[in-house]
Amino acid sequence: MPSSPEILISMPEQERSALFESLRMMMISPWWSRVWVVQELVVAPKVSVRYGTAVAPWELFVKTAQIRLKNEELAMKETQMFKCLAPEYADVLSLFAHMVLGLDDLRKQWSNSQTDLLTLTRRFSNRKASHDRDKVYALLGFLRTETTIRPDYEREATQVYQNTILDIMRSVKSSFLLTGDLGRKNY
């Protein structure tokens, strides 16, 4: 049975180009950067990904991203084959692996960890949401610790953020959040 690179190389260029363009379009979709997606993907016991009319189990994405070579001889052979592919195809594969494995690592970590609001807000501050307050509300499903925060869509985002800071300060019993230097502070 041919390996993945052999299949890609033997594919007509027009089909290969269409395949990689479809994968690239899927990977640059806003779906991958949304904060609610993280919760949906990480907390759900079973995940299927739908893109247009196509549906695939999450495990297929992970297995595809995890393709590892068994020995050096095969690794050298496969590396030579990948060199026959356009560099942009390798970039798409790299992006795919990075995004899928990063989210899958979160799935594994979440099921085995004590998750607090400070850690979550630090980790997912770069994620996007339609409403700023959802940058907090979307994380509540991850919590393994108590919080006083309850989703209330009547509140303004600034009020939600203030309540979040107060809740974190109560839980860590420190006001170091007020220093604005979260990256270098330990509690």
C-alpha positions in Angstrom: 0.0 0.0 0.0 1.5 3.4 -0.9 2.4 5.9 1.8 0.7 9.3 2.1 3.4 11.1 0.2 3.3 8.6 -2.6 -0.4 9.0 -2.9 0.0 12.8 -3.0 2.8 12.7 -5.6 1.0 10.2 -7.9 -2.1 12.4 -7.8 -2.6 14.6 -10.9 -1.4 18.2 -10.1 -4.9 19.7 -10.6 -6.4 17.3 -8.0 -3.5 17.8 -5.6 -3.8 21.5 -5.9 -7.6 21.4 -5.3 -7.1 19.1 -2.3 -4.5 21.4 -0.6 -6.5 24.5 -1.4 -9.6 22.9 0.3 -7.5 22.0 3.3 -6.0 25.5 3.4 -9.4 27.1 3.2 -10.6 24.9 6.0 -7.6 25.7 8.2 -7.9 29.5 7.7 -11.6 29.4 8.6 -12.5 31.6 11.6 -13.8 28.4 13.3 -10.3 27.5 14.4 -9.8 30.9 16.3 -13.2 31.1 18.1 -13.3 30.7 21.9 -16.6 28.7 21.9 -15.0 26.2 19.5 -12.4 25.4 22.1 -15.0 24.6 24.7 -17.1 22.6 22.3 -14.1 20.6 21.1 -12.4 20.1 24.4 -15.3 19.3 26.7 -17.3 17.1 24.4 -16.7 13.4 24.8 -17.2 12.8 21.1 -16.5 15.3 18.3 -17.3 15.4 14.6 -16.1 18.2 12.4 -18.4 19.5 9.7 -17.0 21.6 6.8 -19.6 22.4 4.2 -21.3 19.1 3.5 -18.3 16.9 4.6 -18.3 15.4 8.1 -15.4 13.6 9.8 -14.7 12.3 13.3 -12.2 14.3 15.3 -10.0 11.2 15.6 -9.5 11.2 11.9 -8.0 14.7 12.1 -5.8 13.7 15.0 -4.5 10.5 13.3 -3.8 12.4 10.1 -1.9 15.1 12.0 0.0 12.5 14.0 1.5 10.6 11.0 5.0 9.7 12.2 7.6 7.7 10.4 8.7 4.4 11.8 12.4 4.5 10.9 15.1 6.7 9.5 15.2 5.0 6.1 11.5 5.6 5.6 11.9 9.1 6.9 14.6 9.9 4.3 12.6 8.3 1.5 9.5 10.3 2.6 11.4 13.5 3.0 12.7 13.2 -0.6 9.1 12.6 -1.8 7.8 15.6 0.1 10.5 17.7 -1.6 8.6 17.0 -4.9 5.6 18.8 -3.5 5.3 22.5 -3.7 6.5 24.3 -0.5 3.0 25.8 0.1 1.6 22.2 0.5 4.1 21.6 3.3 3.0 24.8 4.9 -0.6 23.7 4.8 0.2 20.3 6.3 2.2 22.0 9.0 -0.6 24.4 9.9 -3.1 21.5 9.9 -0.9 19.4 12.3 -0.2 22.4 14.6 -3.8 23.4 15.0 -5.3 19.9 15.3 -2.6 18.6 17.7 -2.8 21.8 19.8 -6.5 21.4 20.3 -6.2 17.7 20.9 -3.5 18.3 23.6 -6.1 20.6 25.3 -8.6 17.8 25.2 -6.2 15.5 27.0 -5.1 18.1 29.5 -8.6 19.2 30.3 -9.7 15.7 31.3 -6.8 15.4 33.7 -6.3 18.8 35.3 -7.5 21.3 37.8 -8.6 24.2 35.6 -9.0 27.7 37.1 -10.2 30.9 35.6 -6.8 32.7 35.7 -5.1 29.9 33.7 -8.0 29.8 31.2 -8.1 33.5 30.6 -4.3 33.6 30.1 -4.4 30.7 27.7 -7.3 31.8 25.6 -7.0 35.6 25.6 -6.1 35.4 21.9 -9.3 33.6 20.9 -12.1 35.6 19.2 -15.7 35.9 20.2 -18.7 37.8 18.7 -19.2 39.5 22.0 -16.3 40.4 24.3 -18.1 39.0 27.4 -18.1 35.5 25.7 -14.3 35.5 26.1 -15.1 34.8 29.8 -18.5 33.0 29.5 -17.1 30.5 27.0 -14.5 29.4 29.5 -16.9 28.7 32.4 -17.6 25.2 31.0 -13.9 24.3 31.6 -13.8 25.2 35.2 -13.0 22.6 37.8 -13.0 25.2 40.6 -15.8 27.3 42.0 -16.7 30.7 40.6 -19.2 33.4 41.3 -19.5 34.3 37.6 -22.8 33.4 35.9 -23.5 34.2 32.3 -25.6 37.4 32.2 -26.0 38.9 28.7 -27.5 42.1 30.2 -24.1 43.0 31.5 -21.6 45.0 29.6 -18.2 43.4 28.8 -16.4 45.8 31.2 -18.6 44.7 34.0 -18.0 41.0 33.2 -14.2 41.6 33.1 -14.3 43.4 36.4 -16.3 40.6 38.0 -13.8 38.1 36.5 -10.8 39.9 38.0 -12.5 40.1 41.4 -13.4 36.4 41.2 -9.8 35.4 40.4 -8.4 37.6 43.1 -10.8 35.9 45.6 -9.7 32.5 44.5 -6.0 33.1 44.5 -6.2 35.4 47.6 -4.0 38.0 46.0 -4.3 41.3 44.2 -1.3 40.8 41.9 -3.7 41.0 38.9 -3.9 44.7 39.4 -0.2 45.1 38.6 -0.9 44.3 34.9 2.1 42.0 34.7 0.5 38.6 34.6 3.3 36.9 32.6 5.9 37.2 35.3 3.9 36.9 38.5 3.4 33.7 40.4 0.8 33.1 43.1 
